[in-house]
Amino acid sequence: TVVLEQFKKIFEHVPETVDMLYLYASYLQMKKMDVELIEALHRILILEPDHPQALLQLLQMAIQREDFPEVLNICEQGATHHPDELSYYFYGGYACYKLGLSEKSLNMFKKGVRQIKVDTDKQLASDMFSIMGDLYYESGERDSAYAAYDSCLVYRPDNIGCLNNYAYYLSLEKRDLDKAEEMSHRTIIAEPSNKTYLDTYAWILFEKGKYAEAKIYMERVLDGDIDHDERVSGGVLEHAGDIYAKCGEIDEAIRWWKKAREKGEDVSGILEKKIRLRKYIEQ
């Protein structure tokens, strides 16, 4: 209380300076007074809009709060004053992605990858290319998506999220299935209980005609309380029904197709037809 009172007297009697405000901010940080700290850092930026420590500290705090509009605001300001700092493009692009601003997100990532240098953090570069791949695929630019995924894996060959998405999208196109299987297999070795990755691997095996093997991995996906498992979407349950149908277990296939219909998320437009005709129909 005494220290804060002294800072208050100083600010009342002499013009604010960046050095004094940063000393004040350092004290607030030590005392974990986040609301006051954010206000102090913004006062620093009024005096010195390109102050690197204040910008990065505000960015870190906004990320921790998951305040994506604020993350975007800080990143746009930071990139204006420090155009070679990759973090502003990455977190700005990620904030846009979370806010549903796909085109703006992709544009920020495109600017960001131009800043990648030999000494750039490889994980940051890899994650940037990975999200770019997702955005390109969502916009229908599949070749650009695969090129971005390839760049991602150059920087981090073990980027599990990228490996899974890359493999799954290849399987949807029935393209390069051997490559897809190899990438997907690496994800389930890394995270053997991840149901998203297990579903991808089972589906690739399905597309390769390895139905019995696909069923083994799908059974691991279906283990547990499926009804309340957010990791298991209707689309995953439809995959399960497809696999059982190809294994000749049509009653079991119908059971999972009906559960897929109940969940209703990511199911195909021909799910009802499969249930009605009691057979697998290729989309």
C-alpha positions as CSV (number, residue, x, y, z in Angstrom):
1,T,0.0,0.0,0.0
2,V,2.8,2.4,0.8
3,V,4.6,1.7,-2.4
4,L,1.5,2.1,-4.5
5,E,0.7,5.4,-2.7
6,Q,4.2,6.7,-3.6
7,F,3.7,5.8,-7.3
8,K,0.3,7.6,-7.2
9,K,2.0,10.8,-5.8
10,I,4.7,10.7,-8.4
11,F,2.2,10.4,-11.3
12,E,0.2,13.3,-9.8
13,H,3.1,15.7,-9.6
14,V,5.4,14.9,-12.5
15,P,4.7,14.0,-16.2
16,E,4.6,10.3,-16.8
17,T,7.6,8.7,-18.4
18,V,8.1,5.3,-19.9
19,D,10.8,4.4,-17.5
20,M,8.7,5.2,-14.4
21,L,5.6,3.5,-15.8
22,Y,7.6,0.4,-16.6
23,L,9.0,0.4,-13.0
24,Y,5.4,0.7,-11.8
25,A,4.3,-2.1,-14.1
26,S,7.1,-4.4,-12.9
27,Y,5.9,-3.8,-9.3
28,L,2.3,-4.6,-10.3
29,Q,3.4,-7.8,-12.0
30,M,5.3,-8.9,-8.9
31,K,2.2,-8.3,-6.8
32,K,0.0,-10.1,-9.4
33,M,-2.3,-7.1,-9.8
34,D,-3.2,-7.9,-13.4
35,V,-6.0,-5.4,-13.9
36,E,-3.8,-2.5,-12.9
37,L,-0.8,-4.0,-14.8
38,I,-2.8,-4.1,-18.1
39,E,-3.8,-0.4,-17.6
40,A,-0.2,0.6,-16.9
41,L,1.1,-1.2,-19.9
42,H,-1.4,0.6,-22.1
43,R,-0.3,3.9,-20.6
44,I,3.3,3.0,-21.7
45,L,2.0,2.4,-25.3
46,I,0.4,5.8,-25.3
47,L,3.8,7.3,-24.8
48,E,5.8,4.8,-26.8
49,P,3.5,2.8,-29.2
50,D,6.4,0.4,-30.3
51,H,7.6,-0.4,-26.8
52,P,8.5,-4.1,-27.3
53,Q,8.3,-5.4,-23.7
54,A,4.9,-3.8,-23.1
55,L,3.5,-5.2,-26.4
56,L,4.7,-8.7,-25.7
57,Q,3.6,-8.6,-22.1
58,L,0.1,-7.5,-23.1
59,L,0.0,-10.2,-25.8
60,Q,1.0,-12.9,-23.3
61,M,-1.7,-11.8,-20.8
62,A,-4.4,-11.7,-23.6
63,I,-3.4,-15.2,-24.7
64,Q,-3.7,-16.5,-21.2
65,R,-7.2,-14.9,-20.9
66,E,-8.1,-16.3,-24.3
67,D,-9.3,-12.7,-25.2
68,F,-8.9,-13.2,-28.9
69,P,-10.2,-9.7,-30.0
70,E,-7.5,-8.2,-27.7
71,V,-4.9,-10.7,-29.0
72,L,-5.7,-9.6,-32.6
73,N,-5.6,-5.9,-31.6
74,I,-2.1,-6.2,-30.0
75,C,-0.7,-8.3,-32.8
76,E,-1.8,-5.8,-35.4
77,Q,-0.2,-3.0,-33.5
78,G,2.9,-5.1,-32.9
79,A,3.3,-6.2,-36.5
80,T,3.1,-2.5,-37.6
81,H,6.0,-1.5,-35.4
82,H,8.0,-4.8,-35.4
83,P,7.3,-6.3,-38.9
84,D,10.0,-9.0,-38.5
85,E,8.6,-10.4,-35.2
86,L,7.0,-13.7,-36.2
87,S,4.9,-14.0,-32.9
88,Y,2.6,-11.2,-33.9
89,Y,1.7,-12.9,-37.2
90,F,1.3,-16.3,-35.6
91,Y,-0.9,-15.2,-32.7
92,G,-2.8,-12.7,-34.8
93,G,-3.5,-15.3,-37.4
94,Y,-4.5,-17.8,-34.6
95,A,-6.8,-15.2,-33.0
96,C,-8.5,-14.6,-36.4
97,Y,-8.9,-18.4,-36.8
98,K,-10.6,-18.6,-33.4
99,L,-12.8,-15.7,-34.3
100,G,-13.9,-17.2,-37.6
101,L,-12.1,-14.7,-39.7
102,S,-10.6,-17.3,-42.0
103,E,-9.5,-15.0,-44.9
104,K,-7.9,-12.5,-42.5
105,S,-6.2,-15.4,-40.6
106,L,-4.7,-16.8,-43.8
107,N,-3.4,-13.4,-44.9
108,M,-1.7,-12.9,-41.5
109,F,0.0,-16.3,-41.8
110,K,1.1,-15.6,-45.3
111,K,2.8,-12.4,-44.1
112,G,4.3,-14.3,-41.2
113,V,5.9,-17.1,-43.1
114,R,7.8,-14.4,-45.1
115,Q,9.6,-13.6,-41.8
116,I,10.8,-17.1,-41.2
117,K,14.6,-17.2,-41.0
118,V,17.3,-19.8,-40.2
119,D,17.1,-19.1,-36.5
120,T,13.3,-18.9,-36.3
121,D,11.6,-21.1,-33.6
122,K,10.9,-24.3,-35.6
123,Q,7.8,-25.2,-33.6
124,L,6.3,-21.7,-34.2
125,A,7.0,-22.0,-38.0
126,S,5.6,-25.5,-38.1
127,D,2.4,-24.6,-36.3
128,M,1.9,-21.6,-38.6
129,F,2.1,-23.8,-41.7
130,S,-0.1,-26.4,-40.1
131,I,-3.0,-24.0,-39.5
132,M,-2.4,-22.5,-43.0
133,G,-2.9,-26.0,-44.4
134,D,-6.2,-26.3,-42.5
135,L,-7.4,-22.9,-43.8
136,Y,-6.4,-23.7,-47.4
137,Y,-8.3,-27.0,-47.2
138,E,-11.4,-25.4,-45.8
139,S,-11.4,-22.9,-48.7
140,G,-11.1,-25.7,-51.2
141,E,-7.4,-25.0,-52.2
142,R,-6.3,-28.6,-51.6
143,D,-2.9,-28.4,-53.4
144,S,-2.0,-25.3,-51.4
145,A,-3.1,-27.1,-48.3
146,Y,-0.9,-30.1,-48.9
147,A,2.1,-27.8,-49.8
148,A,1.6,-26.0,-46.4
149,Y,1.4,-29.4,-44.6
150,D,4.7,-30.4,-46.3
151,S,6.3,-27.2,-45.2
152,C,5.0,-27.8,-41.7
153,L,6.6,-31.2,-41.5
154,V,9.9,-29.8,-42.8
155,Y,10.2,-27.7,-39.6
156,R,8.8,-30.4,-37.3
157,P,8.4,-33.9,-38.7
158,D,6.6,-35.0,-35.5
159,N,3.8,-32.3,-35.7
160,I,1.1,-34.8,-34.7
161,G,-1.9,-32.5,-35.4
162,C,-0.6,-31.8,-38.9
163,L,0.1,-35.5,-39.6
164,N,-3.4,-36.4,-38.6
165,N,-5.2,-33.8,-40.7
166,Y,-2.9,-34.4,-43.7
167,A,-3.6,-38.1,-43.6
168,Y,-7.3,-37.7,-43.1
169,Y,-7.8,-35.3,-45.9
170,L,-5.8,-37.6,-48.2
171,S,-8.0,-40.5,-47.2
172,L,-11.2,-38.4,-48.1
173,E,-9.8,-38.0,-51.6
174,K,-8.6,-41.7,-51.7
175,R,-5.2,-40.2,-52.6
176,D,-1.7,-41.4,-51.6
177,L,-3.2,-43.8,-49.1
178,D,0.1,-45.5,-48.4
179,K,1.5,-42.1,-47.4
180,A,-1.6,-41.4,-45.4
181,E,-1.4,-44.7,-43.5
182,E,2.3,-44.1,-42.6
183,M,1.6,-40.6,-41.3
184,S,-1.5,-41.6,-39.4
185,H,0.3,-44.6,-37.9
186,R,2.9,-42.2,-36.4
187,T,0.1,-40.3,-34.6
188,I,-1.4,-43.4,-32.9
189,I,2.1,-44.4,-31.8
190,A,2.6,-41.0,-30.3
191,E,-0.9,-40.9,-28.7
192,P,-2.4,-44.4,-28.6
193,S,-5.5,-43.4,-26.7
194,N,-6.4,-40.4,-28.9
195,K,-9.8,-41.3,-30.4
196,T,-9.6,-38.7,-33.2
197,Y,-6.3,-40.2,-34.4
198,L,-7.6,-43.7,-34.0
199,D,-10.6,-42.9,-36.2
200,T,-8.4,-41.4,-38.9
201,Y,-6.2,-44.5,-38.9
202,A,-9.2,-46.9,-39.0
203,W,-10.7,-44.9,-41.8
204,I,-7.5,-45.0,-43.9
205,L,-7.4,-48.8,-43.4
206,F,-11.1,-48.9,-44.5
207,E,-10.3,-47.0,-47.7
208,K,-7.4,-49.5,-48.4
209,G,-9.8,-52.4,-48.0
210,K,-8.3,-53.6,-44.7
211,Y,-11.7,-54.0,-43.1
212,A,-10.9,-56.4,-40.3
213,E,-7.9,-54.4,-39.3
214,A,-9.9,-51.2,-39.4
215,K,-12.5,-52.8,-37.1
216,I,-9.8,-53.4,-34.5
217,Y,-8.8,-49.8,-34.3
218,M,-12.4,-48.6,-34.5
219,E,-13.3,-50.8,-31.5
220,R,-10.8,-48.7,-29.5
221,V,-12.6,-45.6,-30.5
222,L,-16.0,-47.0,-29.4
223,D,-14.8,-48.1,-26.0
224,G,-16.3,-46.2,-23.1
225,D,-19.2,-43.8,-22.8
226,I,-19.7,-42.8,-26.4
227,D,-22.9,-40.8,-25.8
228,H,-21.1,-38.2,-23.6
229,D,-17.7,-38.3,-25.4
230,E,-17.2,-35.0,-27.2
231,R,-14.3,-36.5,-29.1
232,V,-16.6,-39.0,-30.9
233,S,-18.8,-37.1,-33.4
234,G,-21.6,-38.4,-35.5
235,G,-19.2,-38.7,-38.4
236,V,-16.9,-41.0,-36.4
237,L,-19.9,-43.2,-35.5
238,E,-20.9,-43.3,-39.2
239,H,-17.4,-44.5,-40.0
240,A,-17.9,-47.2,-37.4
241,G,-21.1,-48.3,-39.1
242,D,-19.4,-48.4,-42.5
243,I,-16.6,-50.5,-41.2
244,Y,-19.0,-53.0,-39.5
245,A,-21.0,-53.2,-42.7
246,K,-18.0,-54.1,-44.8
247,C,-17.1,-56.7,-42.2
248,G,-20.5,-58.3,-42.8
249,E,-22.0,-57.3,-39.4
250,I,-25.0,-55.4,-40.7
251,D,-26.9,-55.3,-37.4
252,E,-24.0,-53.7,-35.7
253,A,-23.6,-51.3,-38.6
254,I,-27.2,-50.2,-38.2
255,R,-26.7,-49.7,-34.5
256,W,-23.8,-47.3,-35.1
257,W,-25.4,-45.5,-38.0
258,K,-28.5,-44.8,-35.8
259,K,-26.2,-43.5,-33.0
260,A,-24.5,-41.3,-35.6
261,R,-27.9,-39.9,-36.6
262,E,-28.7,-39.1,-33.0
263,K,-25.4,-37.2,-32.6
264,G,-26.0,-35.5,-35.9
265,E,-22.5,-33.9,-36.2
266,D,-20.4,-34.4,-39.4
267,V,-22.6,-37.1,-40.8
268,S,-22.9,-37.6,-44.6
269,G,-26.0,-36.8,-46.7
270,I,-26.5,-40.5,-47.4
271,L,-26.7,-41.8,-43.8
272,E,-30.5,-42.2,-43.9
273,K,-30.2,-44.2,-47.1
274,K,-27.7,-46.6,-45.5
275,I,-30.1,-47.2,-42.6
276,R,-33.1,-47.6,-44.8
277,L,-31.4,-50.0,-47.3
278,R,-29.4,-51.7,-44.6
279,K,-26.1,-51.6,-46.5
280,Y,-23.0,-49.5,-47.0
281,I,-23.2,-47.0,-49.8
282,E,-20.1,-45.3,-51.2
283,Q,-20.3,-41.6,-51.2
